[in-house]
Amino acid sequence: MREIATTDSSSASAPAGPGGLATTTRRGQLIDAATDEQAIAAWLRARARKSPATFDRYKREGTRFLDYLQRRGRTLDTASLDDVHAYEAALLAGQVTGKPRTPAAADSVFAVLGSMMSLLSAAGYLRANVLVLREKQTAESDIRVERFMSNAELAALFDEAGTLGTSPRDERIRFTLVWFLSTGSRVSETLKAPMNSVYLAQEAGQSRWIWRIERKGGRRADVPLRNDALDALVRYRRHLGMPHYPTPDRQDGFLVWPLRGQSTAPLFRGTVSQELKVFFKRAAERLEDAGQRGHMAQATTHWLRHTSATQLLDAGASMRFVSKLLGHANQAITSSVYDHADRETWRHEINKGQSYQI
């Protein structure tokens, strides 16, 4: 995969790309780009305020798509719907990254690419955005409703957690399981957090443990820690040979450590995600119901965030509180993602009415 520079080094004239393909600057164009590489770099600069993880993903997906088109002798501007369908088939077959994508994951990829093509079209670099012709693989309800664990699946998860030992890997799995379920945090929010982002605060005359999270876009939020999260952190710190509680003056690295000791950089999210995916599949084998077993075997780390929110809503927590806990920009996002919880409440409430028979 070629490296796309995100610094502003474009010019009005540029050499042809692979296969002699080149794009010329159009009159009225809002970005200074004469090649597809320069156009993607301009799109990335326009998205520079995204979180590092989101920015890296945008760059990765844009570069992969362009590489694929160039191997077919196409540019972003000459790509056809057939090219789009061929790329989608390659994603699903695992020919792009070596790992097959699900239809929902393919939709997620094209959401990123659609954003890119839309901006480049609006900026006058492309004549049109061909991706508007593509039909989504999955309905919104298919994507969002199932990505959480039921009570039976959670029970299997905790039963399997009871078999964990005291190895560095087992201790890390035990800690991250509880932490994600208790805080509802994103993987990236947890992995980039330093140990001393957890601190003891005085509020209304009481001492409370707080976790200062850095959200997407650099926003910060102070989240009160539940006892289960704090207990899990104390155990994990004890395993790492630290004092039980973090203090502001101690530099203890990040919340989640690599197996071989403290690191000066956040742990790669794929490390933790793959570790937990393997664990979820082990837990799934404990389920007798084949449907539940198959469902849980597909679980990813992000499911813990959805499960945390679903459990809170089922227990009567307000949508406003859960929205704030998850760091959603507005309550409507939370409501749209967790409308399965709303439907369960509707079923319960509607049955309180009088039963009519005619």
MIBAZA-142069 format. One record per residue (C-alpha): residue number from 1; residue in three letters; x negated, y negated, z negated. Coordinates in nm, 3 decimals. Each point is the difference from the previous one (the first is absolute). Layout:
<sites>
<site nr="NUM" rest="ala" x="X" y="Y" z="Z"/>
...
</sites>
This chain:
<sites>
<site nr="1" rest="met" x="0.000" y="0.000" z="0.000"/>
<site nr="2" rest="arg" x="-0.142" y="-0.337" z="0.100"/>
<site nr="3" rest="glu" x="-0.046" y="-0.274" z="-0.257"/>
<site nr="4" rest="ile" x="0.213" y="-0.309" z="0.056"/>
<site nr="5" rest="ala" x="-0.159" y="-0.315" z="-0.135"/>
<site nr="6" rest="thr" x="0.240" y="-0.216" z="-0.196"/>
<site nr="7" rest="thr" x="-0.214" y="-0.313" z="0.010"/>
<site nr="8" rest="asp" x="0.089" y="-0.264" z="0.258"/>
<site nr="9" rest="ser" x="-0.239" y="0.079" z="0.284"/>
<site nr="10" rest="ser" x="0.238" y="0.001" z="0.299"/>
<site nr="11" rest="ser" x="-0.060" y="-0.196" z="0.317"/>
<site nr="12" rest="ala" x="0.193" y="-0.090" z="0.311"/>
<site nr="13" rest="ser" x="-0.199" y="0.242" z="0.214"/>
<site nr="14" rest="ala" x="-0.092" y="0.349" z="-0.108"/>
<site nr="15" rest="pro" x="-0.147" y="0.312" z="0.162"/>
<site nr="16" rest="ala" x="0.228" y="0.272" z="0.119"/>
<site nr="17" rest="gly" x="0.084" y="0.278" z="-0.244"/>
<site nr="18" rest="pro" x="-0.029" y="0.374" z="0.057"/>
<site nr="19" rest="gly" x="0.093" y="0.107" z="0.351"/>
<site nr="20" rest="gly" x="-0.038" y="-0.355" z="0.127"/>
<site nr="21" rest="leu" x="0.311" y="-0.118" z="-0.187"/>
<site nr="22" rest="ala" x="0.010" y="-0.363" z="-0.105"/>
<site nr="23" rest="thr" x="0.254" y="-0.258" z="-0.096"/>
<site nr="24" rest="thr" x="-0.019" y="-0.369" z="0.085"/>
<site nr="25" rest="thr" x="0.108" y="-0.289" z="-0.216"/>
<site nr="26" rest="arg" x="0.344" y="-0.130" z="0.102"/>
<site nr="27" rest="arg" x="0.106" y="-0.362" z="0.010"/>
<site nr="28" rest="gly" x="0.193" y="-0.090" z="-0.314"/>
<site nr="29" rest="gln" x="-0.148" y="0.289" z="-0.196"/>
<site nr="30" rest="leu" x="-0.002" y="-0.073" z="-0.375"/>
<site nr="31" rest="ile" x="-0.300" y="0.217" z="-0.084"/>
<site nr="32" rest="asp" x="-0.349" y="-0.019" z="0.144"/>
<site nr="33" rest="ala" x="-0.036" y="0.354" z="0.133"/>
<site nr="34" rest="ala" x="-0.104" y="0.135" z="0.339"/>
<site nr="35" rest="thr" x="-0.021" y="0.369" z="-0.088"/>
<site nr="36" rest="asp" x="0.219" y="0.239" z="-0.195"/>
<site nr="37" rest="glu" x="-0.269" y="0.033" z="-0.266"/>
<site nr="38" rest="gln" x="0.000" y="-0.377" z="-0.047"/>
<site nr="39" rest="ala" x="0.381" y="-0.006" z="-0.007"/>
<site nr="40" rest="ile" x="0.014" y="0.265" z="-0.275"/>
<site nr="41" rest="ala" x="-0.265" y="-0.194" z="-0.193"/>
<site nr="42" rest="ala" x="0.218" y="-0.312" z="0.027"/>
<site nr="43" rest="trp" x="0.301" y="0.196" z="-0.128"/>
<site nr="44" rest="leu" x="-0.204" y="0.124" z="-0.295"/>
<site nr="45" rest="arg" x="-0.117" y="-0.352" z="-0.082"/>
<site nr="46" rest="ala" x="0.366" y="-0.105" z="-0.006"/>
<site nr="47" rest="arg" x="0.061" y="0.277" z="-0.254"/>
<site nr="48" rest="ala" x="-0.304" y="-0.075" z="-0.217"/>
<site nr="49" rest="arg" x="0.215" y="-0.068" z="-0.308"/>
<site nr="50" rest="lys" x="0.115" y="0.362" z="-0.012"/>
<site nr="51" rest="ser" x="-0.142" y="0.222" z="-0.272"/>
<site nr="52" rest="pro" x="-0.335" y="0.162" z="0.089"/>
<site nr="53" rest="ala" x="0.165" y="0.342" z="0.032"/>
<site nr="54" rest="thr" x="0.274" y="-0.137" z="0.230"/>
<site nr="55" rest="phe" x="-0.251" y="-0.199" z="0.206"/>
<site nr="56" rest="asp" x="-0.223" y="0.306" z="0.046"/>
<site nr="57" rest="arg" x="0.299" y="0.205" z="0.108"/>
<site nr="58" rest="tyr" x="0.106" y="-0.262" z="0.255"/>
<site nr="59" rest="lys" x="-0.351" y="-0.007" z="0.142"/>
<site nr="60" rest="arg" x="-0.018" y="0.380" z="0.014"/>
<site nr="61" rest="glu" x="0.336" y="0.044" z="0.174"/>
<site nr="62" rest="gly" x="-0.061" y="-0.278" z="0.250"/>
<site nr="63" rest="thr" x="-0.341" y="0.136" z="0.093"/>
<site nr="64" rest="arg" x="0.126" y="0.357" z="0.040"/>
<site nr="65" rest="phe" x="0.282" y="-0.111" z="0.228"/>
<site nr="66" rest="leu" x="-0.231" y="-0.205" z="0.218"/>
<site nr="67" rest="asp" x="-0.251" y="0.287" z="0.025"/>
<site nr="68" rest="tyr" x="0.278" y="0.231" z="0.113"/>
<site nr="69" rest="leu" x="0.126" y="-0.244" z="0.263"/>
<site nr="70" rest="gln" x="-0.348" y="-0.059" z="0.139"/>
<site nr="71" rest="arg" x="-0.059" y="0.373" z="0.038"/>
<site nr="72" rest="arg" x="0.316" y="0.000" z="0.217"/>
<site nr="73" rest="gly" x="-0.127" y="-0.295" z="0.203"/>
<site nr="74" rest="arg" x="0.246" y="-0.245" z="-0.155"/>
<site nr="75" rest="thr" x="-0.011" y="-0.329" z="-0.185"/>
<site nr="76" rest="leu" x="0.239" y="-0.135" z="-0.261"/>
<site nr="77" rest="asp" x="0.170" y="-0.202" z="0.273"/>
<site nr="78" rest="thr" x="0.033" y="0.285" z="0.252"/>
<site nr="79" rest="ala" x="0.111" y="0.267" z="-0.251"/>
<site nr="80" rest="ser" x="0.327" y="0.166" z="0.102"/>
<site nr="81" rest="leu" x="0.268" y="0.178" z="-0.198"/>
<site nr="82" rest="asp" x="-0.148" y="0.328" z="0.127"/>
<site nr="83" rest="asp" x="-0.332" y="-0.099" z="-0.161"/>
<site nr="84" rest="val" x="0.181" y="-0.074" z="-0.326"/>
<site nr="85" rest="his" x="0.177" y="0.337" z="0.005"/>
<site nr="86" rest="ala" x="-0.327" y="0.177" z="0.079"/>
<site nr="87" rest="tyr" x="-0.170" y="-0.171" z="-0.294"/>
<site nr="88" rest="glu" x="0.287" y="0.098" z="-0.226"/>
<site nr="89" rest="ala" x="-0.029" y="0.362" z="0.114"/>
<site nr="90" rest="ala" x="-0.373" y="-0.013" z="-0.069"/>
<site nr="91" rest="leu" x="0.065" y="-0.134" z="-0.351"/>
<site nr="92" rest="leu" x="0.250" y="0.278" z="-0.075"/>
<site nr="93" rest="ala" x="-0.238" y="0.266" z="0.136"/>
<site nr="94" rest="gly" x="-0.296" y="-0.123" z="-0.205"/>
<site nr="95" rest="gln" x="-0.201" y="-0.100" z="0.308"/>
<site nr="96" rest="val" x="-0.066" y="-0.355" z="-0.120"/>
<site nr="97" rest="thr" x="-0.141" y="0.055" z="-0.349"/>
<site nr="98" rest="gly" x="-0.033" y="0.379" z="-0.015"/>
<site nr="99" rest="lys" x="0.302" y="0.022" z="-0.228"/>
<site nr="100" rest="pro" x="0.360" y="0.024" z="0.126"/>
<site nr="101" rest="arg" x="0.225" y="-0.290" z="-0.098"/>
<site nr="102" rest="thr" x="0.362" y="0.045" z="-0.104"/>
<site nr="103" rest="pro" x="0.269" y="-0.186" z="0.196"/>
<site nr="104" rest="ala" x="0.036" y="-0.241" z="-0.292"/>
<site nr="105" rest="ala" x="-0.377" y="-0.060" z="-0.005"/>
<site nr="106" rest="ala" x="0.005" y="-0.061" z="0.375"/>
<site nr="107" rest="asp" x="0.275" y="-0.259" z="-0.052"/>
<site nr="108" rest="ser" x="-0.223" y="-0.167" z="-0.258"/>
<site nr="109" rest="val" x="-0.289" y="-0.014" z="0.248"/>
<site nr="110" rest="phe" x="0.221" y="-0.154" z="0.267"/>
<site nr="111" rest="ala" x="0.132" y="-0.255" z="-0.249"/>
<site nr="112" rest="val" x="-0.358" y="-0.126" z="-0.035"/>
<site nr="113" rest="leu" x="-0.062" y="0.009" z="0.375"/>
<site nr="114" rest="gly" x="0.334" y="-0.168" z="0.064"/>
<site nr="115" rest="ser" x="-0.104" y="-0.287" z="-0.226"/>
<site nr="116" rest="met" x="-0.325" y="-0.032" z="0.193"/>
<site nr="117" rest="met" x="0.163" y="0.010" z="0.344"/>
<site nr="118" rest="ser" x="0.271" y="-0.242" z="-0.106"/>
<site nr="119" rest="leu" x="-0.253" y="-0.258" z="-0.118"/>
<site nr="120" rest="leu" x="-0.212" y="0.037" z="0.315"/>
<site nr="121" rest="ser" x="0.309" y="-0.035" z="0.214"/>
<site nr="122" rest="ala" x="0.117" y="-0.310" z="-0.189"/>
<site nr="123" rest="ala" x="-0.350" y="-0.145" z="0.032"/>
<site nr="124" rest="gly" x="0.015" y="0.036" z="0.379"/>
<site nr="125" rest="tyr" x="-0.273" y="0.262" z="0.024"/>
<site nr="126" rest="leu" x="0.243" y="0.275" z="0.107"/>
<site nr="127" rest="arg" x="0.279" y="-0.039" z="0.250"/>
<site nr="128" rest="ala" x="0.227" y="0.216" z="-0.215"/>
<site nr="129" rest="asn" x="0.000" y="0.239" z="-0.297"/>
<site nr="130" rest="val" x="0.056" y="0.347" z="0.143"/>
<site nr="131" rest="leu" x="0.054" y="0.146" z="-0.347"/>
<site nr="132" rest="val" x="0.346" y="-0.157" z="-0.023"/>
<site nr="133" rest="leu" x="0.111" y="0.277" z="0.239"/>
<site nr="134" rest="arg" x="-0.105" y="0.279" z="-0.235"/>
<site nr="135" rest="glu" x="0.270" y="0.170" z="-0.208"/>
<site nr="136" rest="lys" x="-0.075" y="0.082" z="-0.363"/>
<site nr="137" rest="gln" x="-0.040" y="0.367" z="-0.087"/>
<site nr="138" rest="thr" x="0.172" y="-0.018" z="-0.338"/>
<site nr="139" rest="ala" x="0.290" y="-0.190" z="-0.151"/>
<site nr="140" rest="glu" x="-0.072" y="-0.229" z="-0.297"/>
<site nr="141" rest="ser" x="0.205" y="0.222" z="-0.229"/>
<site nr="142" rest="asp" x="-0.202" y="0.306" z="0.102"/>
<site nr="143" rest="ile" x="-0.322" y="-0.177" z="-0.092"/>
<site nr="144" rest="arg" x="0.082" y="-0.153" z="-0.334"/>
<site nr="145" rest="val" x="0.244" y="0.225" z="-0.185"/>
<site nr="146" rest="glu" x="-0.205" y="0.316" z="-0.028"/>
<site nr="147" rest="arg" x="-0.336" y="-0.136" z="-0.110"/>
<site nr="148" rest="phe" x="0.045" y="0.052" z="-0.370"/>
<site nr="149" rest="met" x="-0.004" y="0.301" z="-0.233"/>
<site nr="150" rest="ser" x="0.314" y="0.143" z="-0.153"/>
<site nr="151" rest="asn" x="0.017" y="0.095" z="-0.367"/>
<site nr="152" rest="ala" x="-0.062" y="0.364" z="0.091"/>
<site nr="153" rest="glu" x="-0.305" y="-0.098" z="0.204"/>
<site nr="154" rest="leu" x="-0.129" y="-0.221" z="-0.282"/>
<site nr="155" rest="ala" x="0.040" y="0.293" z="-0.242"/>
<site nr="156" rest="ala" x="-0.211" y="0.215" z="0.233"/>
<site nr="157" rest="leu" x="-0.255" y="-0.281" z="0.018"/>
<site nr="158" rest="phe" x="-0.034" y="-0.018" z="-0.378"/>
<site nr="159" rest="asp" x="-0.012" y="0.379" z="-0.033"/>
<site nr="160" rest="glu" x="-0.290" y="0.009" z="0.242"/>
<site nr="161" rest="ala" x="-0.164" y="-0.292" z="-0.182"/>
<site nr="162" rest="gly" x="0.007" y="0.216" z="-0.312"/>
<site nr="163" rest="thr" x="-0.252" y="0.231" z="0.167"/>
<site nr="164" rest="leu" x="-0.256" y="-0.278" z="0.054"/>
<site nr="165" rest="gly" x="-0.326" y="0.039" z="-0.185"/>
<site nr="166" rest="thr" x="-0.257" y="-0.256" z="-0.112"/>
<site nr="167" rest="ser" x="-0.220" y="-0.020" z="0.311"/>
<site nr="168" rest="pro" x="-0.060" y="-0.349" z="0.145"/>
<site nr="169" rest="arg" x="0.238" y="0.076" z="0.288"/>
<site nr="170" rest="asp" x="0.275" y="0.136" z="-0.226"/>
<site nr="171" rest="glu" x="-0.027" y="-0.299" z="-0.234"/>
<site nr="172" rest="arg" x="0.023" y="-0.238" z="0.294"/>
<site nr="173" rest="ile" x="0.307" y="0.180" z="0.137"/>
<site nr="174" rest="arg" x="0.166" y="-0.006" z="-0.343"/>
<site nr="175" rest="phe" x="-0.066" y="-0.373" z="-0.041"/>
<site nr="176" rest="thr" x="0.108" y="-0.110" z="0.348"/>
<site nr="177" rest="leu" x="0.320" y="0.207" z="-0.014"/>
<site nr="178" rest="val" x="0.118" y="-0.170" z="-0.317"/>
<site nr="179" rest="trp" x="-0.127" y="-0.342" z="0.103"/>
<site nr="180" rest="phe" x="0.180" y="-0.007" z="0.336"/>
<site nr="181" rest="leu" x="0.323" y="0.139" z="-0.146"/>
<site nr="182" rest="ser" x="-0.001" y="-0.241" z="-0.295"/>
<site nr="183" rest="thr" x="-0.102" y="-0.320" z="0.177"/>
<site nr="184" rest="gly" x="0.152" y="0.055" z="0.346"/>
<site nr="185" rest="ser" x="-0.316" y="-0.152" z="0.144"/>
<site nr="186" rest="arg" x="-0.140" y="0.038" z="0.349"/>
<site nr="187" rest="val" x="-0.311" y="0.215" z="0.038"/>
<site nr="188" rest="ser" x="-0.200" y="-0.298" z="0.122"/>
<site nr="189" rest="glu" x="0.107" y="-0.212" z="-0.300"/>
<site nr="190" rest="thr" x="-0.125" y="0.263" z="-0.241"/>
<site nr="191" rest="leu" x="-0.326" y="0.087" z="0.173"/>
<site nr="192" rest="lys" x="-0.120" y="-0.361" z="0.032"/>
<site nr="193" rest="ala" x="0.090" y="-0.087" z="-0.361"/>
<site nr="194" rest="pro" x="-0.287" y="-0.028" z="-0.251"/>
<site nr="195" rest="met" x="0.029" y="0.163" z="-0.341"/>
<site nr="196" rest="asn" x="0.021" y="-0.338" z="-0.169"/>
<site nr="197" rest="ser" x="0.310" y="-0.092" z="0.204"/>
<site nr="198" rest="val" x="0.172" y="0.178" z="-0.290"/>
<site nr="199" rest="tyr" x="-0.004" y="-0.231" z="-0.300"/>
<site nr="200" rest="leu" x="0.171" y="-0.066" z="-0.332"/>
<site nr="201" rest="ala" x="0.217" y="-0.310" z="0.000"/>
<site nr="202" rest="gln" x="0.187" y="-0.183" z="-0.273"/>
<site nr="203" rest="glu" x="0.362" y="-0.057" z="0.098"/>
<site nr="204" rest="ala" x="0.272" y="-0.130" z="-0.234"/>
<site nr="205" rest="gly" x="-0.212" y="0.085" z="-0.301"/>
<site nr="206" rest="gln" x="-0.062" y="0.357" z="0.117"/>
<site nr="207" rest="ser" x="-0.295" y="0.174" z="0.161"/>
<site nr="208" rest="arg" x="0.078" y="0.158" z="0.337"/>
<site nr="209" rest="trp" x="-0.218" y="0.180" z="0.251"/>
<site nr="210" rest="ile" x="0.016" y="-0.162" z="0.343"/>
<site nr="211" rest="trp" x="-0.132" y="0.104" z="0.339"/>
<site nr="212" rest="arg" x="-0.091" y="-0.287" z="0.232"/>
<site nr="213" rest="ile" x="0.063" y="0.125" z="0.353"/>
<site nr="214" rest="glu" x="-0.121" y="-0.157" z="0.321"/>
<site nr="215" rest="arg" x="0.284" y="0.042" z="0.247"/>
<site nr="216" rest="lys" x="0.005" y="-0.017" z="0.378"/>
<site nr="217" rest="gly" x="-0.113" y="-0.335" z="0.131"/>
<site nr="218" rest="gly" x="-0.203" y="-0.070" z="-0.315"/>
<site nr="219" rest="arg" x="0.306" y="-0.065" z="-0.220"/>
<site nr="220" rest="arg" x="-0.046" y="0.090" z="-0.366"/>
<site nr="221" rest="ala" x="0.249" y="0.137" z="-0.249"/>
<site nr="222" rest="asp" x="-0.019" y="0.091" z="-0.368"/>
<site nr="223" rest="val" x="0.181" y="0.328" z="-0.065"/>
<site nr="224" rest="pro" x="0.070" y="0.130" z="-0.353"/>
<site nr="225" rest="leu" x="-0.140" y="0.351" z="-0.040"/>
<site nr="226" rest="arg" x="0.216" y="0.282" z="-0.131"/>
<site nr="227" rest="asn" x="-0.141" y="0.222" z="-0.272"/>
<site nr="228" rest="asp" x="-0.039" y="0.296" z="0.235"/>
<site nr="229" rest="ala" x="-0.222" y="-0.202" z="0.236"/>
<site nr="230" rest="leu" x="-0.208" y="-0.133" z="-0.288"/>
<site nr="231" rest="asp" x="-0.038" y="0.348" z="-0.153"/>
<site nr="232" rest="ala" x="-0.110" y="0.138" z="0.337"/>
<site nr="233" rest="leu" x="-0.257" y="-0.279" z="0.032"/>
<site nr="234" rest="val" x="-0.134" y="0.061" z="-0.351"/>
<site nr="235" rest="arg" x="-0.045" y="0.371" z="0.073"/>
<site nr="236" rest="tyr" x="-0.169" y="-0.077" z="0.332"/>
<site nr="237" rest="arg" x="-0.237" y="-0.252" z="-0.157"/>
<site nr="238" rest="arg" x="-0.085" y="0.247" z="-0.274"/>
<site nr="239" rest="his" x="-0.084" y="0.256" z="0.269"/>
<site nr="240" rest="leu" x="-0.225" y="-0.260" z="0.169"/>
<site nr="241" rest="gly" x="-0.183" y="-0.061" z="-0.329"/>
<site nr="242" rest="met" x="0.141" y="-0.349" z="-0.059"/>
<site nr="243" rest="pro" x="0.160" y="-0.162" z="-0.304"/>
<site nr="244" rest="his" x="0.370" y="0.083" z="-0.009"/>
<site nr="245" rest="tyr" x="0.124" y="-0.344" z="0.106"/>
<site nr="246" rest="pro" x="-0.133" y="-0.241" z="0.262"/>
<site nr="247" rest="thr" x="-0.114" y="-0.346" z="-0.105"/>
<site nr="248" rest="pro" x="-0.044" y="-0.314" z="0.212"/>
<site nr="249" rest="asp" x="-0.375" y="-0.021" z="-0.067"/>
<site nr="250" rest="arg" x="-0.081" y="0.357" z="0.109"/>
<site nr="251" rest="gln" x="-0.076" y="0.074" z="0.366"/>
<site nr="252" rest="asp" x="0.114" y="0.361" z="0.024"/>
<site nr="253" rest="gly" x="0.042" y="0.012" z="0.375"/>
<site nr="254" rest="phe" x="0.332" y="0.086" z="0.156"/>
<site nr="255" rest="leu" x="0.307" y="0.170" z="-0.146"/>
<site nr="256" rest="val" x="-0.062" y="0.313" z="0.208"/>
<site nr="257" rest="trp" x="-0.352" y="0.138" z="0.018"/>
<site nr="258" rest="pro" x="-0.172" y="0.226" z="0.254"/>
<site nr="259" rest="leu" x="-0.082" y="0.347" z="-0.134"/>
<site nr="260" rest="arg" x="-0.371" y="-0.079" z="-0.029"/>
<site nr="261" rest="gly" x="0.031" y="-0.310" z="-0.213"/>
<site nr="262" rest="gln" x="0.064" y="-0.374" z="0.019"/>
<site nr="263" rest="ser" x="-0.004" y="-0.172" z="0.338"/>
<site nr="264" rest="thr" x="-0.052" y="-0.360" z="0.103"/>
<site nr="265" rest="ala" x="0.276" y="0.029" z="0.263"/>
<site nr="266" rest="pro" x="0.362" y="0.120" z="-0.023"/>
<site nr="267" rest="leu" x="0.053" y="0.367" z="0.064"/>
<site nr="268" rest="phe" x="0.113" y="0.081" z="0.354"/>
<site nr="269" rest="arg" x="0.378" y="0.043" z="-0.005"/>
<site nr="270" rest="gly" x="-0.021" y="0.313" z="0.217"/>
<site nr="271" rest="thr" x="-0.193" y="0.175" z="-0.276"/>
<site nr="272" rest="val" x="0.275" y="-0.040" z="-0.258"/>
<site nr="273" rest="ser" x="0.279" y="0.052" z="0.253"/>
<site nr="274" rest="gln" x="-0.141" y="0.329" z="0.125"/>
<site nr="275" rest="glu" x="-0.069" y="0.116" z="-0.355"/>
<site nr="276" rest="leu" x="0.362" y="-0.056" z="-0.102"/>
<site nr="277" rest="lys" x="0.143" y="0.146" z="0.323"/>
<site nr="278" rest="val" x="-0.177" y="0.329" z="-0.076"/>
<site nr="279" rest="phe" x="0.140" y="-0.015" z="-0.353"/>
<site nr="280" rest="phe" x="0.354" y="-0.066" z="0.124"/>
<site nr="281" rest="lys" x="-0.017" y="0.309" z="0.222"/>
<site nr="282" rest="arg" x="-0.107" y="0.210" z="-0.299"/>
<site nr="283" rest="ala" x="0.290" y="-0.139" z="-0.203"/>
<site nr="284" rest="ala" x="0.240" y="0.068" z="0.288"/>
<site nr="285" rest="glu" x="-0.070" y="0.374" z="-0.026"/>
<site nr="286" rest="arg" x="0.167" y="-0.003" z="-0.341"/>
<site nr="287" rest="leu" x="0.338" y="-0.090" z="0.151"/>
<site nr="288" rest="glu" x="0.239" y="0.284" z="0.074"/>
<site nr="289" rest="asp" x="0.216" y="-0.193" z="0.245"/>
<site nr="290" rest="ala" x="-0.158" y="0.016" z="0.347"/>
<site nr="291" rest="gly" x="0.133" y="-0.344" z="0.096"/>
<site nr="292" rest="gln" x="-0.147" y="-0.167" z="-0.306"/>
<site nr="293" rest="arg" x="-0.324" y="0.191" z="0.046"/>
<site nr="294" rest="gly" x="-0.033" y="-0.118" z="0.359"/>
<site nr="295" rest="his" x="0.095" y="-0.355" z="-0.094"/>
<site nr="296" rest="met" x="-0.255" y="-0.032" z="-0.278"/>
<site nr="297" rest="ala" x="-0.273" y="0.157" z="0.210"/>
<site nr="298" rest="gln" x="0.024" y="-0.311" z="0.220"/>
<site nr="299" rest="ala" x="-0.045" y="-0.241" z="-0.292"/>
<site nr="300" rest="thr" x="-0.263" y="-0.271" z="0.010"/>
<site nr="301" rest="thr" x="-0.136" y="-0.226" z="-0.270"/>
<site nr="302" rest="his" x="0.239" y="-0.279" z="0.106"/>
<site nr="303" rest="trp" x="0.291" y="0.226" z="-0.099"/>
<site nr="304" rest="leu" x="-0.098" y="-0.056" z="-0.364"/>
<site nr="305" rest="arg" x="0.076" y="-0.371" z="0.045"/>
<site nr="306" rest="his" x="0.341" y="0.079" z="0.150"/>
<site nr="307" rest="thr" x="0.066" y="0.257" z="-0.271"/>
<site nr="308" rest="ser" x="-0.086" y="-0.251" z="-0.272"/>
<site nr="309" rest="ala" x="0.246" y="-0.253" z="0.143"/>
<site nr="310" rest="thr" x="0.273" y="0.261" z="0.054"/>
<site nr="311" rest="gln" x="-0.030" y="0.127" z="-0.358"/>
<site nr="312" rest="leu" x="0.028" y="-0.355" z="-0.136"/>
<site nr="313" rest="leu" x="0.307" y="-0.077" z="0.209"/>
<site nr="314" rest="asp" x="0.164" y="0.330" z="-0.096"/>
<site nr="315" rest="ala" x="-0.060" y="-0.087" z="-0.366"/>
<site nr="316" rest="gly" x="0.183" y="-0.330" z="0.041"/>
<site nr="317" rest="ala" x="-0.284" y="-0.245" z="0.064"/>
<site nr="318" rest="ser" x="0.110" y="-0.302" z="0.201"/>
<site nr="319" rest="met" x="-0.094" y="-0.038" z="0.364"/>
<site nr="320" rest="arg" x="-0.151" y="-0.338" z="-0.090"/>
<site nr="321" rest="phe" x="-0.236" y="0.156" z="-0.254"/>
<site nr="322" rest="val" x="-0.105" y="0.285" z="0.229"/>
<site nr="323" rest="ser" x="-0.059" y="-0.246" z="0.285"/>
<site nr="324" rest="lys" x="-0.229" y="-0.207" z="-0.223"/>
<site nr="325" rest="leu" x="-0.183" y="0.310" z="-0.127"/>
<site nr="326" rest="leu" x="-0.069" y="0.121" z="0.352"/>
<site nr="327" rest="gly" x="-0.114" y="-0.342" z="0.116"/>
<site nr="328" rest="his" x="0.254" y="-0.028" z="0.282"/>
<site nr="329" rest="ala" x="0.032" y="-0.343" z="0.157"/>
<site nr="330" rest="asn" x="0.373" y="0.003" z="-0.066"/>
<site nr="331" rest="gln" x="0.269" y="0.221" z="-0.150"/>
<site nr="332" rest="ala" x="0.149" y="0.084" z="0.340"/>
<site nr="333" rest="ile" x="-0.310" y="0.205" z="0.085"/>
<site nr="334" rest="thr" x="0.041" y="0.209" z="-0.314"/>
<site nr="335" rest="ser" x="0.370" y="0.048" z="0.064"/>
<site nr="336" rest="ser" x="-0.056" y="0.115" z="0.359"/>
<site nr="337" rest="val" x="-0.272" y="0.250" z="-0.094"/>
<site nr="338" rest="tyr" x="0.179" y="0.148" z="-0.301"/>
<site nr="339" rest="asp" x="0.358" y="-0.004" z="0.121"/>
<site nr="340" rest="his" x="0.024" y="0.372" z="-0.088"/>
<site nr="341" rest="ala" x="0.006" y="-0.109" z="-0.366"/>
<site nr="342" rest="asp" x="0.280" y="-0.246" z="0.079"/>
<site nr="343" rest="arg" x="0.201" y="0.276" z="0.165"/>
<site nr="344" rest="glu" x="-0.033" y="0.225" z="-0.305"/>
<site nr="345" rest="thr" x="0.133" y="-0.284" z="-0.215"/>
<site nr="346" rest="trp" x="0.291" y="-0.049" z="0.241"/>
<site nr="347" rest="arg" x="0.089" y="0.369" z="-0.018"/>
<site nr="348" rest="his" x="-0.002" y="-0.013" z="-0.377"/>
<site nr="349" rest="glu" x="0.201" y="-0.321" z="-0.028"/>
<site nr="350" rest="ile" x="0.260" y="0.081" z="0.262"/>
<site nr="351" rest="asn" x="0.094" y="0.321" z="-0.180"/>
<site nr="352" rest="lys" x="0.113" y="-0.207" z="-0.301"/>
<site nr="353" rest="gly" x="0.308" y="-0.107" z="0.191"/>
<site nr="354" rest="gln" x="0.336" y="0.172" z="-0.018"/>
<site nr="355" rest="ser" x="0.041" y="0.306" z="0.219"/>
<site nr="356" rest="tyr" x="0.286" y="-0.024" z="0.249"/>
<site nr="357" rest="gln" x="0.178" y="0.291" z="0.161"/>
<site nr="358" rest="ile" x="0.284" y="-0.041" z="0.247"/>
</sites>
